[in-house]
Each structure stands twice: as structure tokens, then as C-alpha cells.
Amino acid sequence: MNTKRNVLYKTLGMVLLTAGLSALSACEKSDTRSAGIMSAQSMGVAFAGENKSDAVLSGEELYTRHCQVCHSMRPPAKSAPPILGLASRFRTVYGNKDDAVAAMVSFMKAPDAANTSLGPQAIERFGLMPAMSMPEDELEKVSGWLWDQYDPDFKPRGGCR
């Protein structure tokens, strides 16, 4: 009698263990980023993205790789103005993409308080960014992407217009 009961308990335990592991695996796959856990499959995707050379990255991917650490997309600001504020400001100052991109590239290559389109309040608040050592075509690509992020409904704070 005890032997049958032990077999039953072991079988039931294995079923519960299998079900639990399956549920855990399903949760891991559905929420790997927020839990900080990565499955082998999601790690492979991450590694594949990291192996792309910057030359083949989109403007958004360049932003994610090089700019996002300082520039959030929208307020609150990190250590530099948010992208939506920058896009709004460059639209106001330049009015056309070619001139705005040229100004952004020039500034990113050699940041200078006298050569900024943002105004003195931005320099006072954030300081000057470091010079970007990216190739010019990549600076143009990320600047073009930034221009395209313009949102007419975004209202900048702090008098940046």
C-alpha cells in the first residue's frame, strides 16, 4: 500500500514540477525584458543586433546605441535635452530638414556654446555634449531621424522655442 502511495506522490510531484517549469518558461518568454531574465532565444536576438556595424544601423538604432544614454525621447530630461524638444527646436530654428541636419552634424562633431541652436538656457542647464566620433554619414542619419521625430502636439517647457 505504501509503495503505491509513494509512486502516486512521486508521479504527482513530477506532474506538478513539469507544469510549474512550463509556466515559468512561458512567463520568461513573455516578459524577458521587464524581469531582467533572457531566454537563449532572446539572447541570440540581442547578440545579432549588437553585431550589426553602425554603417547598416537605422537612425533610430544609432540613437539607441549612441544617444539614448543622455537623451530621453520625451521629458523628463536625462542629462541632455529630450529628442522631442530638440526636434521641435530645430524645426522652429531651421524650418527645413537639410539645414537642420547640417547644423546638428556640425554641432555634434565640435560642440561649441557659440554654435548651438538651443540657446544659452540649454547650455546652462545641461552643459555641452562631448564631441561625437561617429562617421559623418552616421551623424547625418541619426540627425535625419531626430528631425523626423517632430511632434506638433509636443509643447516644450522652459522657453526653448
N, C-alpha and C positions, 0 to 999 in steps of 0.2 A: 504494500500500500504506500509506504514512504517513498519507494522508488518511483512509482507512477506520479506521485505528487512532486517529487524533485524534478522529474522530466518535464512535467507540466509547468512548473515555475521557471525552469531554465528556458523552455520554449517561449513562454510568455515574456520573460526578460529579454530574450533575443528579438522578439517581435517589437517590443516597446523601444529597445535600443535602436533598431533599424528605423522605426518610424521617427524617432527623435532625431537621428542623424539626417534622415531625408528632409525633415522640416528645417533643420538647421542649415542644410545645404541650400534649400530653396530660399531661405531668408538671406543667406550670404550672397546669392546670385542677384537677388532683387535689390539689395541695399548695401552694396560693397563700399561705395564711396562714403556714405554718412557714418557707417560703422567703423571705417578705417581698416576693414578686412578686404583683401583682394583674393579672388579665386585665381587659379592658374590661368584660366582663360582671360580674365580681365587684366592680369599682369602682362600677358602676351600682347594684348591690345595696347597697353600703356608703353611697353617696350618698343613696339612697332612705331608708335607716334614719336617717341624720343629719338629714334634712329633716322628720322627724316632730316635731311640737311635743310638749313634755313632757306636756301635758294628755292626750294619747292614748297615752302610753307605759305599759306594764305596770309593776308594782312591780319586777320583775327588770330591765327596761330602764332604769328610773330608777336602780336600784342600779349598773348598768353605767356609766351616764353620769355619775353624781354621787358615788358612794360607793366604787366599786371601787378607785380610786386609793389609798385609805388602808386600806380593809377588805378583806382577802382572804376567801374563803369559809371556809377552814379553816386551821389553823396550817401553817406558821409565820406569825406576825403580820407585817403590813407596818408601818405607823406608827400603827395603831389596832387594837382587838380584832377578831379574825375573826368573821364572821357567825354561824357555828355556835356559838361561845362566847356571843355576845350573845343568840342565840335561846334557848339553854339557860338563861342567867342570867335573862332576862325571864320565862321560863316558871316558874322557881323563885320569883322575887320576886312576880310578879303572879298567876299561875295562870289568868288569863283574858285573851283577846285584846283586848277593848275597853280595859281598864285599862292593859295593856302598851302598846298603840298610843298611847293618850293620854299616857303617860309619855314614850315615845320622841319624840313630836311636840313636847311641851313642852321636852324637853331639847335637841333639835336646833334649835329656834327660839332658845333662850337657854341655851347650855351653862353649867352652874354646878356647881362641885365639891360644893356642899351639896345639889344637886338631882339627883345621879346615882344610878342603881340598881346601878352596878357595884362600888362600894366604893372606898376610898382607894387600894388597891394598883393599880387600873387607872389612876387619875389620876396616881399616882407614876410608873408605867411609861410611859404614853402622853401624859400631859398632857390638856388639854381640847381637844375638837374645835372648829373655828370654827363660828359660827352659820350655819345653812343658810338661804339666802334663797329657797328654793323655796316656792311657794304651799302652804297648809295641806293641801289635798286631795292634793297630790303627796307631802307628808310622810306623810300617813296611808296612802297607797297603798304607799309603799316600806316603811313600818313594818309594815303588814299582811303584806307579802311576807316581811320579815325574820322575823316571828313564825312564819310557815308553814315556815321553813327548819329548824325544830327537828328534831333527830335524837336519839332516845332512846339510841342507841348511842354518841353522842359524849361523851367524858369530858374536860371542861375541865381544863387544868393550872393550877397557880398559885393554887389555893384561891379561885377566883371564885364558887363556889357558896355 
